[in-house]
Amino acid sequence: MTDARQTPVLFRWPATAAFGRTVPKTKFYAHGTVRTALREMFIDDIQRVTWAYKLADDTIRLRGTTAVPEVQIFTVETKGADVSDDVLTAIDRTVHFPIIFEVARGDRVRTVAAQKSLHGKAPTIGAYFTTDWQSAAGPRRPLPTALDLPSLYEALLSALLPIGMREGETVAEATERLDRTRRLQREIAALEKKLRTEPQLNRKIEVRRQLKEREAVLAELTDPVPSNKE
């Protein structure tokens, strides 16, 4: 599972967009390309999937495009502790619209979504970003102000990112920066471990140099206001 933002994110979906249609689980795993283990996840982990809201021109008066014709809100009710990203991906691949998920576990809920591109025959789905679990009865924030559905979708996704977005940055750019950040964090952890175990002084000096270089790049990547050098 991906990192969660500290600030809870539950949106107040417009009543005009309410859809409320239960979708049979078999719709997502009945075709032969779904592996047996994933089918078992649907059966064992999911109580119900509800197509809860449809954000579209005819429901919220925001124009769609071929890239984002509509945005769907799916509620996934769990039988147990959670559902995996593999299950969400299977649902995402079946529905040819961007989806924002609310995963519900009893009286707790988390918002989760991945950036989804509709170009080509099959949608391209990025990494999933999620909030922490929070009270389903807790306060909900209004939808972000937007001029059209693509900008609304971008704003909904940006609220889920575990890093703050820079001025003028797109979700795709922020996601790429996050990926670079995580790769650097893994490299730094490996270098720190190597530094602790390296017996030779000259090699320790070289590891320290590499460590400082990567820490400087990491600081630049995580700075919400980047320097002009980037």
N, C-alpha and C positions, 0 to 999 in steps of 0.2 A: 504494500500500500504506500501511496505517496505521502509526503509531509502535509500537515494541515496548518492552516493559518490560525493564529491565536484568537482573532476576532470571529465570533460566530456569524455565520451567514445563512439566514433563512429569509427567503423572499416572500413577499405577500403577492401571490399570483392573482391577477384580476379576475373577478367573478365572471366577467363577460367571456373569459377564455376557458372556463370550466368545461371539461369533456367527460371525465368520470367513467371511462369504459374499461372494464376488466379485459385483459388480453390473456388468452390461454397460454400457459407456459410451453405447451407443445409447439406453438407457432415459432418459437425461437430455437428449438432443438430437434424438430421432427425430421428435417432433411438429413440425408445421409452423410454430409460432410462434417457434422458435429461429432466429435469423439465421445466414446461411452462415458469417460470420466466427467466430461462437462455436462452431459445429460443427467448424470447422477447428482451433480451439484444443483441443477435446477430443481430436481425432485426433492433432494434432501434439505436444501438451504432456503428455498423460496416458498413462502406461503401464497403470495399473490403479486401479480404485476398489474398496475393500473395506469392507463393512459389518462393522466389527471387533468392536464391543461394543454391547450393548443394556442400558441402565440402566433398569430397570423394577421394579415391585413383585415380579414373579415371579423376578427375577434377583438383586436386592440388597436386597429387603425394605424398600423405601421407597415410600410411597404416592404415586401420581400424581394429577393433577387434570385438568380439561378444558384448562387453560392449559398445563400441562406433564404430559401423560400418560406420556411416556417421554423419555429423552435418548439419542440415538444417537451413536456414535463412528465416524466414517468416516476411513479411511486413504486418502489420495490420493497415489499414487506418480507422480513426474514422469519424463518422458523427458529434459527439459532442465534449465534453471536453476530454474524455478519454475512455478507456475500463478497465473493472475490471479484477482482477486476476482470478476470476471464469471463465471468457470467455477464457483467455489464457490457463487455466487448461484444459478446454474442448477441445481446439485445441491440446494441448500437449498429452492428453490421446488418441486422434484419430490417431496420427502419431507415428509410432514405431521407431522413431529416436530422439536423442537429438535435441532441437530447441533453437536457439537464435532469439528473437523477436525484430523487430524494429516497435514500435508503432508510427504512423505518424498522426499528427494533423495539417493540413494546411502546413505551412512552418516550423513546429517544429517537433522534433522527440526525442524519448527516446529509449535506448537499455534496454531490460529486459529479464531475463532468470531465470530458476530454475534448480538445479541439478536434473538430471533425470536418474534413474536406470532402465535398461531393463530386469532385472532378473525377472522371473516369467511370467505369462500370461498377466498381466497388468503392465504397467510401474509405478514406484514409483516416485512421483514428490515432491520435497522439496519446501521450501519457495522461493518466487520470490524476486529477487534483481533487482533494476532499477537505471538508471542514472536520473539526472534532465532532464527536457525538454531543448533542444538546437536547434540551427539553423540547418535545414536539409542541408543547403549549406555550413556549417562550415567544417573545416579541419577534415580529417579522418586519423587515425593512421594505419600503416601496421599491418598485423596479427602478433601475437607473434611468435617467433621462436619456432619450435616444431619438434620432431623427428617422431611423429605419430599422429593420430587423437585423441586418448585419452589425450595425453599431450597438444594438441592444445585446446581441449574442456576444460580441467582444467584451462588453461591460460586465455581463454575467460571468464569463470565464475569468476575467481579470480579478474579480472579487474572490475567486477561489485559489489564486496563485499564492504559494507560500513565500513569495518575495514581493516587495513593493515594485510597481511599475514606474519606469522613468517617464518623464514628460516626452510625449510624442512616440513612445514605444508601443509596438503592437504586441498582442498576446503571443504570436509566433516568435517574435524577437525576444520577449521576456522568457519564454520557454527554452529557447536556445541558450540564453544566458544562464538559466537555471541548470541546464544540462552541463554546461561548461563548469559551473560552480561545483556541482556534485563530483565531476571527474577530478577537479583540482583537490577537493576535500579528501577524496580517496588517495590521491597521490601524496598529499601532505601527511596523511595518517601512515602511509607506507614508509615515507622518509623518516618520520619521527620514530617509528619502530626500528628502522635501520640504524638511526643515530644512536639509539640506546644500546644496540648490540654490536656495533662496529668497534673492534679493538684497536685498529690502527689510526693514529692521529691524523695523518695526511688524508685518509679517506673520510674521517669525521669532518674535517674542514670542508671538503668538497660536498658532503651531504648537507652541511649547514648552509653552504652557499646556494645549493639547489632549493633547500627548504625556504630560505628567505626570498628567493625569486618567486616561488609559487605563492607564498603568503602575500607578497606585494600584488601579484596578479589577482588573487582572490579578493583582497581588499578593494581593488578597483572594480571587480565584477559585482560585488555586493553593495557598492556605494550607490545610494539612490540618485545622487547628482554626480555623474561621471566627469572626470577631468577632460580637457580638450585633447589629450593624448589618445583617447580611445576612438 
